[in-house]
Amino acid sequence: MSDNQLANKSQAWSALFSEPMSDLVKRYTASVDFDKRLWRADIAGSLAHAEMLAAQGILSAEDHAAIQRGLGEIAAEIEAGQFDWKLDLEDVHLNIEARLTERVGIAGKRLHTGRSRNDQVATDVRLWLRGEIDDITGLLTQLQRVLVDKAEQYADTILPGFTHLQVAQPVAFGHHLLAYVEMFARDAERMLDARRRVNRLPLGAAALAGTSYPLDRERVARTLGMEGVCQNSLDAVSDRDFAIEFSAAASLVMIHISRLSEELILWMSQNFGFIALPDAFCTGSSIMPQKKNPDVPELARGKTGRVVGHLIGLVTLMKGQPLAYNKDNQEDKEPLFDTVDTLKDTLRIFADMLAGLTAKPEAMRAAALKGHATATDLADYLVKKGVAFRDAHEVVAHAVKTATAQGVDLAALSLDALKAFDARIEADVFDVLSLEGSLNARNVLGGTAPAQVRAQVARHRSRLA
């Protein structure tokens, strides 16, 4: 055997080529450094494939037993950190197959009957991603539970609600936190919905056209707990919609995290002073000893751009590809892996951080009193006295103008001053103009009244149980 043949012997296509792959090309095209994390999925898929081949009479019982034994030994090697991952073998699939052949001989070579690396890698990524989605939905549940606990704790705490970052109306801090519970609940729904499309089997599509062997693809799908079989072989090996769809769902989770982060950063600043975050999730300054910086929310806000960038990268990766499989698709894994890692780490750290969040009700209340937050309540009061809303709006605008000129809140104006704007105003108006009165008045489904906050807390606890 020539030197070139010896150098090429490790490659799955070696017989066709007359010279070895250059070291630069090996490094450029190899994926084993990052796709080795798929090893559990690769072994699970191979075991299911071998079981089916044996059931179909394509693989002998002896070869099947040898493959099962060999793959079990390889799994133990990898778990123990004793597996020698080789760049020459390019990817996780060829590394495991080569080691299997070393261990069990020709039976290892027979395992690849009826499949290609094209359908094999598509299956591995789907199996791996299915498990990660399950982990992510669990982390979303934990984050929601923490927020629900905080919402119950602060159901009566008054926070200025903002529009355009201007004080608008008072809301319960617990109500505000439950808005994020709703977001994360939708995120979990999207993840579970995407999981159904992730959980379909490409294996058996082979390189692109199917195979002449009498495979039972439905049997493999059942063995792997998959919900269906990809019905078109060309689509099966080239589809990465599932990865894009997951990345879109992950991007939305991070966008919700980023919005929450922005509020935490504002609330923690001295200009707001609404909350305190645990020291373990903040840092100081190397030059300014008084600083306590909200690094975790800031970094999460930054990492959101990273995850959204991965989504755009995957979309761009697929946009110009003809059918069927192309080497471009190797580039789907690193952004997908990093998206999963970033999202899981962020969800874990936010659940821990928010569990230690404390509110500063006095600062929240003082801020709510600054922007005439109960002006709409005065308008509603007049409407209930028979004034048309547009006319009531005009009356209250004049009252706000006067209160602003005097540097006081609406509730600080005297009854006589208020009656000057509309004679129908009575002494009971001060109940309406109080922050507590404003909150309690909004006792409608989805409203901010403490009673509604507690009802929503109970609903979420039942849903998350």
N, C-alpha and C positions, 0 to 999 in steps of 0.2 A: 504494500500500500504506500502511495506517495505521501510526502509531507503535506501537500495540499489536502489530500483525502483524509489524512489523520486530523488535520486542523478542522476540517468540516464535519467530522464524524458526529459531533455533538448536535449538529443542527438537524431539524426534522426534515429538511429538504435537501440534504447534503448530496445525494446521488446526482442531482442535476447540475451542480456547480463545479467549476474546475479550479477555482481559487477561493481561499477563505475570506470571510468578511473582515474588513479592517477593524482595528481596535476602536477607531473613532466612530465608525458606523455602529459597532456593538454598543458603545456607550450611548449613542444618539437614539438608537431604536429600542434598547432594552427597557423593560418596565418593571423588572423584578424588585427593584429597590422600593417601589411603592405599592405594586399590586400583590406583594406577598401577604398583605393583610387579608386577602381573599382566601387564604388557604383552607379555612374551615368550610367555606361554601364550596370550594373546589373539591374537597374530599367528600362532602355530603353529596354533591352532584354526581361524582364518580361512583360512589357506592350505589346510588339509586340507578344509575345507568347500567352498572354491572349486574345488579339484581334483575333488571328488566331483560338484559341480554341473555342471562341464564334462563329466565322463565320462558323466553322465546326460542330457546334451543340454539341460540347463536354462540353462546359461550358455554363451555362444559362446566359441570359442577366443580370439578377439580380446580379449573382456572378461576372460577368465581370465589371459591374458598381462599385460594392463594391471594387474590386481589383484596379480599376483605381483610385478611391477616396483614398483608403488606401495608395497606392504607392505615390500618390501626397503629402499626408500628411507626409509620411516618408521622402520624398525628402526635404520638407520644414524643418523638424526637423534636418536633417543632415546639410543642408545649414546654419541653425541657431546655429549649434554646440550643439544641445540639444539631440542628439541621444546617447543612452547608448550602446556603443559597448561592448559586453560580451565575455570574453575569453572562457567561457563554450560553447558558440555557435560556436566556432572554426574558422569560416570564414565569409566573407562579405555576402555570399549567405544565410546561415542559420540565421545570425543576422537579415537580412531584412525580410526573410520569417517568422521568429518568431514574429517580431514586426507587420508584416502585419496580422498575425493570431490574435494577441492581439487586433488589431483595428477592423477587419472585420469578425472575427470568422471563421467558416468552409470554407468560400470562399477562405481564405488565404491558407488553406491546399490543396485546389483543383488546385491552380496555378501550382503546380509541376507536374501535369498530363502530361505524354508524354515526360518528360525530366528528366535528371539526373544532378547532380552537375558536372559530367564529361564533358558533352556537354555544360553545362551552363558556367563553368569557361572558357572553350576554346572560347566561344562566347564573354564573357566579355573582355577577354584579347585582342581579335582581335578588338573589338569595341573601346576599350581604346587606343590601339596602333595606329589604323587608325587616330584618332584625334591628337595624338602626332606627327605622321608623317606629317600631314598637318601643324602643328605648326613649325616643324623642317624645312620643305621646305620653309616656309615663312621666317624663320630666315636665311636660306642659301641665299635666294634672297636678304635680307637686307644687309648681309655681302658682297655679290657680288657688290651691288650698291655702297657701301662705297669704295671698292677697285677700281671700275670703275671711281668714282669721283677722287680718288687719282691718278690713271693712267693718266687721262686727265690733271690734275694739273702738273704732272711731265713727260709729254710726251717728252720734250726736255732735261730733266736732265740726264746727262751722269753718268752711274754707271759701275764700272768694273764687267763684267760677269766672273764667275769662272767655271773652271772644276778642280776637285781634290783640290779645295780650293786654286788654283793658278790663278792669273790674266790670263784670256784667250782672250776675246775680249770685246770692249766696247758695252754696251747695254743701251737703255733708261730705266730709273728707272720705268717709266710707263709700259714699255714692261714686265719688271720683275714682277710687281704687277699683270699684266693681266694673267701671267702663273697660279697664284693662282685662278683667276676667272675661268679659264678653269677647274681646279681641282674641285672647289666647284660646278660648273655647272654639271660636271659628277656625283658628289655626289647627287645633287638634282634629276638627272635622275634616279639614282639607288634607291633613296627613293621612287619615284613615281612608279617605276617598282615593287618594293617590295610591295607597297601598294595594288596593284592588287591582289596579293596572300594573303595578310593579310585580305583583304576585302571579305572573303568567309565564309559562315554560317555553323558552325557545329551543331547548335541547331536542335534537332529532331533526332540526332544519339543516344540519350539517353545514357545509361551506356556504351554500345559498339556494340549492335546488332540492333539498331533501335527500333521501338515501334509498338505495335499492334493497336494503335489509328490512325484514319485516318487524320494524320497531313498534312497541306499544307505548306511544308517547303519553297517553292518558295515565298509564300505570306509573310512569316516572313522576308525573305531576302529582298524583295522589300520594306517592311515597314522600315527596318533598313538601307536601302540604300546600301545594299551589292551587289556585282557584280555576285555572284553565290552561289551555295550550295555545300558543301563538299559531294562528291558522294559516299564515302564508310564510313560506320559508324565506323568501327574499326580505320581507318585512321583519321577520323574527331576528335575523342576524344583524340587520342594519338599524333597527329602531333604537333610538335613545330618547324618545319622547318621555319615557318614565323618569329618566334622570333629570330632564329639563323641568318636568312637572314638579318633581320633588324639590328641585332647586328654587322654583318659583314659590312654592309653599314655604320653604325655609327662608327665602328672602322676606316674605311677608311677616314671618315670626320676628325676624331681626328688625324689620321696620317698626313693628310694635314695641320691641325692646328699645329701639332708638328713641321713639317718641317718649316712652316712659323715662328713659335716661335723661333726655333734655329737661323734663320736668323736675326730676330729682336734682339735677345740677342747678337749675334755677331756684328751687325751693331751699336748697342747702346754702345758697349764697347769702352774704350778709344783708343784701338788699331785700331779700324775702325772709329768710330765717324761719321757714315753716317746719323744717324737719332736721333731724340729725341722723347720720348714717354711722354704723359701728366703725370704730377705729380700724378694725381688721380689714376693711374694704376701702380705706383711704390712705393717702400718703401725705407727707409733709414737704416742705421746700428746703433745698440745700442752702438757701440764703436768707429766707424770711421765716423766722421761727414761729410766727403766729399762724401760718397757713395750715389748713386741713383740706386737701384737695380730693374731689370725688373721682378718683382715677378710674374706678371700675365702670361707672356709667359713661365716662368720657371715652374709655377704650371700647366699650360695647357700641357706642355711637359710631366710632371709627370702623370697627369690625363689620358693621352693617354694610358699609361700602364695599368691603372685601367680598362678602357673601353675594351681594347684588352683582358685583363684577364677575363672579364665577358664573352666575346665571347668564349674563350677557355673553361670556366666553363660550358657554355650551351652545347657546342659540346660534352664535356665529360659526361655531365648529360644524354644525349640522346643515347650515343653510344652503351650501353649494354642493353637497355630496350626491352623486348619482347612486342608484342601487347597484350592488348590494353593499357588502362590507368594504370599508376602506381603512387604511392604516391611521387616518386622521382620528378614528374613534379611540385609539389608545390615549388620546389627549383628554378623554372624558373623565378619567379616574382621579387625577390629582385635584382638579377643582371640586369634584364630587366628594372626595375624601375630606378635603379641607373644609368644605361646607358643613359636613356632618360633624367634624371635630369642633369647629368654631361654635356651631349652634348648641351642641351638647354642653360644652364648657360654659357657654354664656347662660344657658338655662339653669345649670347647677349653681353657678355663683350668684345669680340673681335671686334664686329661692332662698339661699343662705343669707344674703345681704338684706333682703326685704323683711325677713323674719326678725331682724334686729333693728329695723327702722322705728324711730320714735317721732311723734308729731309734737309741735309746739303750738297748742291751741290758742294761747294768748296772742301770738304773732299773727296767726291766721285770722283771728277775730278782728284785730286792729286793722289789718289790711282790708277786710271785708267792709269795714265802716268808712273807708276812705273814698269809695267810688260811687256813693249813692246806689248801692246794690239793690235796694228795695224800691227803686223808682217804678219798676214794672208792677210791683204789688200795689202801689198807690193808684196806678192807672186801672188795674183790675178792680180795686175798691170802688172807684168812681163808676166803672161800667156796671157793677152790681147795684149802684144807686140810680141807674138809668141813663148814664152818660154814654154816648156812642164812643167806641174805642178810639177812633181817630181824634175826637174832641178831647177825650181824657188824656191821650198822648200829648196833645198840645198844652193842656193845663199843667201836667206834671213837668214838662220841659221848662215852663216858666218857674215852677217851684224849685227845680234843680238849679236853675240859673241864679235864683235868689240865695239858696243855701250855699252855693259855690262862692258867691260874692261875699257872704258872711263867714266863709271858712268853716262851716258846720255841716253835719250830715242832715239829711231830710228829717230824720226822727228828732233832731234837736230843735227844729222850728216849733214855735208855739202853736197852739190850736188856733188862735186868732190869726196868726200869719198864714196858716194853711187854709183857713176858711176864706181868706181874702182871695184865694185862687178859685175856690168853688164853695158856695154856701152849703152844699150838701155834705161837706166833710164834718164828721162828728168826732167825739172823744175816742170812739173805738178805733179810730185810724191808727193810733199808736201801737195797737196790737199787730196791725198789718205791717207797720213800718219797722218792727223789730226783726232782727235776723232770725230769731227762733220762729216768729210768726210766719216769716217768708218760707222757711223750710217746711214747717208743719202744714202750710196751706197746699203744698204740692204733694198731697197724699193720693196720688193716682198711679196706676201701673206704670212703672218705669221712671217715676218721679223721685225727687231727692229727699222727701220726708223721711225722718228716721224710721218710722214704721215700715215704709216701703223698702228702705235699705235692709232692715232685718228680715223682711219677707224674701227679698232677693238672696240674702245670705242663706236662708233656709233652703231655698230652691237650689242654689249652687251646691250646698252641702249634700243634698239628696242626689244630685246629678253626679257628683264627684266621689260618692261613697264606693 
